[in-house]
Amino acid sequence: MSGDTENRNGGGPTAAGCVIDGVDIHAFEVPTDGPGGREQDGTLEWDATTLVLVRVHAGGRTGIGYTYGDVSVAAFTRSLLVPVLLGADAFAPAALWRRTGARIRNAGRPGAGAMARSAVDIALWDLKARLLGLPLVRLLPAHHDRVPVYGSGGFTNYPLDRLTGQLSGWAEQGIGRVKLKTSREPGRDPERLTAVRRAVGDGTQLLTDANGALDRKEALYWARRFHEEWDVRWFEEPVSSADPDGLRLLRERGPARLEIAAGEYAYVLQDFAALVAGPSVDCLQADVTRCGGVTGLLEVAGLAAGHHLDLSAHCAPAVSAHAFAAVRRLRHLEYFHDHVRVENLLFDGVPQPDGGALRPDPDRPGLGLDVKWADAEPYRVDGRRPR
């Protein structure tokens, strides 16, 4: 029996003498299914999504974690973080989080370093939960047993029929919030928003995401139009997250019922602190696969609560369904088209929306995920399939 499927029924090693005795790293690149094999948002075009997978072994069990980033994150993890893990206490993910943070100090904590650290931390929490025979949500200080979702995709290169079909499909599944990408060609957005609003109806909340494509004055103009003409209630990254003063301007001078959101590109706690100062956002976002994993997310959750801000999960739904249950001021989770495709392709046990929310499986230990190696193999770009 593989390490991914062991210990379904509890039991297992105790903390005494349970040390990490193996780590392996893998990366898989899955092509997009957008028009011409490409997808676009306000500032980027891409043709594939890469998932970097970390597996950590101890006590006959295997914990898995992952992040979405360039394949170079796999090499970074293997070079700098694996030596920290081998021989370490498998029941101490928070202590190892501190050690991995120190290890990458000179190599770079934000960016690829934060992604590598996040994947490792998620794997360590998954491993600990599997060793204890518990679903991860029960190991964490959970405030919730379900995480509301919003459908996210609506790429700027979608033709209108695909755009409206995707977003109305989520609404028909009982997901009451949907998001489309905007602002790559702002002049096209009125037609796109009109078609989407007609397709999803007035009862579905409409969210938009510019991915930092606009300057401050232009963003303020579109914020007013989005809200007044299409009843948009969420404007994500109207300007770059690197411009907290610009975000604050939008928050203070934009429509009162249009929330400004950002945080998906925050990697370390200081990045989030810059966004809550003021504050620059109405709702903070965090990506568990970028912000330091589960341990890092718990710090961000405390920061958000201390500033009376809700926290919304950016992507990675199979992990976020567990991790964000431990966020007291939880808003919702981005059920992102690309990550939904990748996670269902590569893993068994991926939670599916039910009544507009994801619920972690209470009968599967850890994250409840098993790697589908045969299905994953055609997409491998790093590492070797375990024997």
C-alpha positions as CSV (number, residue, x, y, z in Angstrom):
1,M,0.0,0.0,0.0
2,S,1.4,3.4,-0.9
3,G,2.2,6.1,1.6
4,D,-0.6,8.3,0.1
5,T,-3.3,5.9,1.1
6,E,-2.2,4.4,4.4
7,N,-3.7,5.1,7.8
8,R,-7.3,5.8,6.7
9,N,-8.7,4.4,9.9
10,G,-6.5,6.1,12.5
11,G,-3.7,4.7,14.7
12,G,-0.1,5.0,13.6
13,P,3.2,6.2,15.2
14,T,3.4,8.4,18.2
15,A,5.6,11.5,18.4
16,A,8.4,9.6,20.1
17,G,11.1,8.9,17.6
18,C,9.1,9.7,14.5
19,V,11.5,11.5,12.2
20,I,11.4,12.4,8.6
21,D,13.2,9.8,6.6
22,G,12.6,10.9,3.0
23,V,11.5,13.7,0.8
24,D,10.8,13.7,-3.0
25,I,9.9,16.5,-5.3
26,H,7.9,16.5,-8.5
27,A,6.6,19.0,-11.0
28,F,3.8,18.7,-13.6
29,E,2.9,21.2,-16.3
30,V,-0.7,21.0,-17.5
31,P,-1.6,22.9,-20.7
32,T,-4.5,25.3,-20.5
33,D,-7.8,24.7,-22.3
34,G,-8.3,28.3,-23.4
35,P,-8.8,29.5,-27.0
36,G,-5.7,28.6,-29.0
37,G,-4.3,26.9,-25.9
38,R,-3.8,30.2,-24.1
39,E,-5.4,32.2,-21.4
40,Q,-5.2,35.9,-20.6
41,D,-5.9,38.3,-17.8
42,G,-5.2,42.0,-17.5
43,T,-1.5,41.8,-17.4
44,L,-0.4,38.2,-18.4
45,E,-0.9,35.5,-21.0
46,W,0.0,31.9,-20.4
47,D,-0.3,28.4,-22.0
48,A,0.2,26.1,-19.0
49,T,-0.1,25.8,-15.2
50,T,2.7,24.1,-13.3
51,L,2.2,22.4,-10.0
52,V,5.2,21.6,-7.8
53,L,4.5,18.6,-5.5
54,V,6.5,17.9,-2.3
55,R,6.1,14.5,-0.5
56,V,7.5,14.1,3.0
57,H,7.8,10.6,4.6
58,A,7.9,9.5,8.2
59,G,6.6,6.6,10.3
60,G,5.4,4.7,7.2
61,R,3.2,7.6,6.1
62,T,3.5,10.2,3.4
63,G,2.4,13.9,3.5
64,I,1.9,15.9,0.4
65,G,2.0,19.6,-0.3
66,Y,2.2,21.7,-3.4
67,T,2.4,25.1,-4.9
68,Y,1.8,26.7,-8.3
69,G,4.9,28.3,-9.8
70,D,7.7,27.8,-12.2
71,V,9.5,24.4,-12.3
72,S,12.5,26.1,-10.8
73,V,10.6,26.0,-7.4
74,A,11.3,22.2,-7.5
75,A,15.0,22.8,-7.8
76,F,14.9,25.4,-5.1
77,T,13.1,23.1,-2.7
78,R,15.4,20.2,-3.4
79,S,18.6,22.2,-3.0
80,L,17.8,24.3,0.1
81,L,14.9,22.8,2.1
82,V,15.2,19.0,1.8
83,P,18.4,19.0,4.0
84,V,16.5,20.9,6.7
85,L,13.8,18.3,6.8
86,L,15.7,15.0,6.8
87,G,16.0,13.6,10.4
88,A,13.6,16.3,11.8
89,D,10.6,15.7,14.0
90,A,7.6,14.9,11.9
91,F,5.2,16.2,14.5
92,A,6.7,19.8,14.5
93,P,5.6,21.6,11.3
94,A,5.7,25.1,13.0
95,A,9.2,24.6,14.3
96,L,10.3,23.4,10.8
97,W,8.6,26.5,9.3
98,R,11.0,28.7,11.3
99,R,14.0,26.6,10.2
100,T,13.1,26.7,6.5
101,G,12.6,30.5,6.8
102,A,16.1,30.9,8.2
103,R,17.5,28.5,5.5
104,I,16.3,30.6,2.6
105,R,17.2,34.0,4.1
106,N,20.0,34.7,1.6
107,A,18.4,33.0,-1.3
108,G,15.2,35.0,-1.1
109,R,12.2,34.6,1.1
110,P,9.6,36.1,-1.2
111,G,8.7,34.7,-4.6
112,A,10.1,31.2,-5.3
113,G,11.4,30.9,-1.8
114,A,8.0,31.5,-0.3
115,M,6.4,29.0,-2.7
116,A,8.9,26.3,-1.9
117,R,8.5,26.9,1.9
118,S,4.7,26.8,1.4
119,A,4.6,23.5,-0.3
120,V,6.9,22.0,2.3
121,D,4.8,23.4,5.2
122,I,1.6,22.0,3.7
123,A,3.2,18.6,3.3
124,L,4.3,18.6,6.9
125,W,0.9,19.4,8.2
126,D,-0.6,16.8,5.9
127,L,2.0,14.3,7.2
128,K,1.2,15.1,10.9
129,A,-2.5,14.7,10.3
130,R,-2.0,11.3,8.5
131,L,0.3,10.1,11.4
132,L,-2.5,10.9,13.8
133,G,-5.2,9.5,11.6
134,L,-7.1,12.8,11.4
135,P,-8.4,15.0,8.5
136,L,-6.3,18.2,8.5
137,V,-9.3,20.4,9.3
138,R,-9.6,18.6,12.7
139,L,-6.0,19.0,13.5
140,L,-6.2,22.8,12.9
141,P,-8.0,25.3,15.2
142,A,-11.0,25.2,12.8
143,H,-13.7,27.9,13.1
144,H,-15.8,26.5,10.2
145,D,-16.7,23.1,8.7
146,R,-17.3,24.6,5.2
147,V,-15.7,27.2,3.0
148,P,-17.9,29.2,0.7
149,V,-16.6,29.5,-2.9
150,Y,-16.9,31.8,-5.9
151,G,-16.4,30.7,-9.5
152,S,-13.4,32.3,-11.1
153,G,-12.2,32.3,-14.6
154,G,-13.7,34.5,-17.3
155,F,-10.4,35.1,-19.0
156,T,-10.0,38.1,-21.3
157,N,-9.5,36.1,-24.4
158,Y,-12.6,34.0,-24.0
159,P,-15.3,34.6,-26.7
160,L,-18.6,35.8,-25.3
161,D,-20.3,32.4,-25.5
162,R,-17.6,30.7,-23.5
163,L,-17.4,33.5,-21.0
164,T,-21.1,33.5,-20.3
165,G,-21.3,29.7,-20.4
166,Q,-18.6,29.3,-17.8
167,L,-19.9,31.9,-15.4
168,S,-23.6,30.9,-15.7
169,G,-22.6,27.3,-15.3
170,W,-21.3,28.1,-11.8
171,A,-24.4,30.0,-11.0
172,E,-26.5,27.0,-12.0
173,Q,-24.5,24.8,-9.6
174,G,-25.6,27.0,-6.7
175,I,-22.4,29.1,-6.5
176,G,-23.8,32.6,-5.8
177,R,-20.6,34.6,-6.8
178,V,-18.7,34.6,-10.0
179,K,-15.6,36.5,-11.2
180,L,-14.3,37.5,-14.6
181,K,-11.0,39.0,-15.6
182,T,-11.1,42.6,-16.9
183,S,-9.0,45.6,-18.0
184,R,-6.7,44.1,-20.6
185,E,-8.7,46.0,-23.2
186,P,-10.9,48.2,-21.1
187,G,-13.0,49.3,-24.1
188,R,-14.3,45.7,-24.5
189,D,-15.3,45.3,-20.9
190,P,-18.8,46.9,-21.2
191,E,-19.9,44.3,-23.7
192,R,-18.4,41.5,-21.7
193,L,-20.0,42.7,-18.4
194,T,-23.4,43.2,-20.0
195,A,-23.3,39.7,-21.5
196,V,-22.3,38.1,-18.1
197,R,-24.8,40.1,-16.1
198,R,-27.6,38.9,-18.5
199,A,-26.4,35.3,-18.3
200,V,-26.0,35.0,-14.5
201,G,-29.0,37.1,-13.6
202,D,-29.4,39.8,-11.0
203,G,-29.3,37.4,-8.0
204,T,-25.7,36.4,-8.6
205,Q,-22.9,38.5,-7.2
206,L,-20.5,39.8,-9.8
207,L,-16.8,40.1,-9.1
208,T,-14.0,41.5,-11.3
209,D,-10.2,41.2,-11.3
210,A,-7.9,43.6,-13.2
211,N,-4.7,41.9,-12.1
212,G,-3.1,45.4,-11.6
213,A,-3.6,46.5,-15.2
214,L,-4.9,50.0,-14.6
215,D,-3.4,53.3,-13.3
216,R,-5.1,55.0,-10.4
217,K,-7.3,57.5,-12.2
218,E,-8.4,55.0,-14.8
219,A,-9.2,52.4,-12.1
220,L,-11.3,55.0,-10.3
221,Y,-13.3,55.7,-13.5
222,W,-13.9,52.0,-14.1
223,A,-14.7,51.3,-10.5
224,R,-17.6,53.7,-10.7
225,R,-18.9,52.3,-14.0
226,F,-18.5,48.7,-12.9
227,H,-20.7,49.3,-9.8
228,E,-23.3,51.7,-11.3
229,E,-23.9,49.9,-14.6
230,W,-23.4,46.2,-13.7
231,D,-23.7,46.1,-9.9
232,V,-20.2,44.8,-9.5
233,R,-19.4,44.4,-5.7
234,W,-15.7,43.3,-5.8
235,F,-12.8,44.9,-7.7
236,E,-9.6,42.9,-7.2
237,E,-6.3,44.5,-7.8
238,P,-7.6,47.5,-9.8
239,V,-4.0,48.8,-9.5
240,S,-0.9,46.8,-8.7
241,S,-0.6,45.3,-5.2
242,A,2.8,47.0,-5.2
243,D,0.9,50.3,-5.0
244,P,-0.9,50.3,-1.6
245,D,-1.5,54.0,-1.8
246,G,-3.3,53.5,-5.1
247,L,-5.4,50.7,-3.6
248,R,-6.2,53.0,-0.7
249,L,-7.3,55.8,-3.0
250,L,-9.7,53.4,-4.7
251,R,-11.0,52.1,-1.4
252,E,-11.6,55.6,-0.1
253,R,-12.9,57.3,-3.2
254,G,-14.7,54.5,-5.0
255,P,-18.3,53.5,-4.6
256,A,-19.2,52.6,-1.0
257,R,-20.5,49.2,-1.9
258,L,-17.7,48.2,-4.2
259,E,-15.0,46.3,-2.2
260,I,-11.3,46.6,-3.1
261,A,-9.3,43.4,-2.7
262,A,-5.7,42.4,-2.9
263,G,-3.2,40.0,-1.4
264,E,-2.7,37.1,-3.7
265,Y,0.8,38.2,-4.5
266,A,1.8,38.7,-0.8
267,Y,4.5,36.3,0.2
268,V,5.7,37.3,3.7
269,L,3.9,38.8,6.6
270,Q,5.3,42.3,5.9
271,D,3.6,42.2,2.5
272,F,0.2,41.7,4.2
273,A,1.0,44.4,6.8
274,A,1.5,46.9,4.0
275,L,-2.0,46.1,2.7
276,V,-3.8,46.3,6.0
277,A,-2.1,49.6,7.0
278,G,-4.6,52.3,6.3
279,P,-6.2,50.0,5.3
280,S,-5.6,49.7,1.5
281,V,-8.2,46.9,1.1
282,D,-11.8,46.1,2.2
283,C,-11.0,42.4,2.1
284,L,-7.6,40.8,2.3
285,Q,-6.6,37.9,0.2
286,A,-4.0,35.1,0.9
287,D,-2.8,32.2,-1.1
288,V,-1.8,29.3,1.2
289,T,0.6,28.0,-1.5
290,R,2.5,31.3,-1.5
291,C,2.2,32.9,1.9
292,G,4.2,30.2,3.9
293,G,1.7,27.4,3.8
294,V,-0.7,26.6,6.7
295,T,1.7,28.0,9.3
296,G,2.1,31.3,7.4
297,L,-1.6,31.5,6.8
298,L,-2.4,31.3,10.5
299,E,-0.2,34.3,11.0
300,V,-2.0,36.2,8.2
301,A,-5.4,35.3,9.6
302,G,-4.4,36.8,13.0
303,L,-3.2,40.0,11.3
304,A,-6.5,40.3,9.3
305,A,-8.6,39.7,12.4
306,G,-6.6,42.3,14.4
307,H,-7.4,44.9,11.7
308,H,-11.1,43.8,11.5
309,L,-10.7,42.6,7.9
310,D,-12.1,39.4,6.3
311,L,-9.7,37.1,4.6
312,S,-10.4,35.5,1.2
313,A,-8.6,32.4,-0.1
314,H,-6.8,32.7,-3.4
315,C,-7.0,29.5,-5.4
316,A,-5.6,26.0,-4.6
317,P,-9.1,24.8,-3.5
318,A,-8.1,21.3,-2.3
319,V,-5.7,22.7,0.3
320,S,-7.6,25.9,1.0
321,A,-10.8,23.9,1.9
322,H,-8.9,22.7,5.0
323,A,-6.6,25.6,5.8
324,F,-9.1,28.4,5.6
325,A,-11.5,26.6,7.9
326,A,-9.1,27.8,10.5
327,V,-9.5,31.5,9.5
328,R,-11.9,33.1,11.9
329,R,-12.8,36.0,9.6
330,L,-13.2,33.8,6.5
331,R,-14.9,35.4,3.5
332,H,-14.7,32.9,0.7
333,L,-12.5,30.8,-1.5
334,E,-11.6,31.4,-5.2
335,Y,-12.7,28.3,-7.1
336,F,-10.3,29.0,-10.0
337,H,-10.8,27.2,-13.3
338,D,-7.2,26.3,-13.9
339,H,-6.5,24.9,-10.4
340,V,-9.8,23.0,-10.4
341,R,-8.7,21.3,-13.6
342,V,-5.2,20.5,-12.4
343,E,-6.2,19.2,-9.0
344,N,-8.9,16.9,-10.4
345,L,-6.4,15.6,-13.0
346,L,-3.6,14.9,-10.5
347,F,-5.4,13.9,-7.3
348,D,-8.1,11.6,-6.0
349,G,-10.1,12.9,-3.1
350,V,-10.5,16.5,-4.3
351,P,-13.5,18.1,-2.6
352,Q,-16.4,19.2,-4.9
353,P,-18.7,22.2,-4.4
354,D,-21.9,21.4,-2.5
355,G,-24.4,24.2,-1.9
356,G,-21.9,26.8,-2.9
357,A,-19.1,25.6,-0.5
358,L,-16.3,23.1,-0.2
359,R,-16.4,20.7,2.8
360,P,-13.3,18.7,3.8
361,D,-13.9,15.0,3.9
362,P,-14.1,13.9,7.5
363,D,-13.3,10.3,6.7
364,R,-9.9,10.8,4.9
365,P,-6.7,11.7,6.9
366,G,-4.7,14.8,6.1
367,L,-5.8,16.7,3.1
368,G,-7.6,13.5,1.9
369,L,-5.6,13.6,-1.4
370,D,-3.9,10.7,-3.2
371,V,-1.7,11.3,-6.3
372,K,-3.0,9.7,-9.5
373,W,0.5,8.8,-10.7
374,A,-0.6,7.2,-14.0
375,D,-2.7,10.2,-14.9
376,A,0.0,12.7,-13.8
377,E,2.9,11.1,-15.6
378,P,2.3,12.6,-19.1
379,Y,2.6,16.1,-17.6
380,R,5.8,15.5,-15.6
381,V,8.6,18.1,-16.1
382,D,10.7,17.3,-13.0
383,G,11.4,14.4,-10.7
384,R,10.8,10.6,-11.1
385,R,7.7,8.6,-10.5
386,P,7.9,6.7,-7.2
387,R,8.2,2.9,-7.5
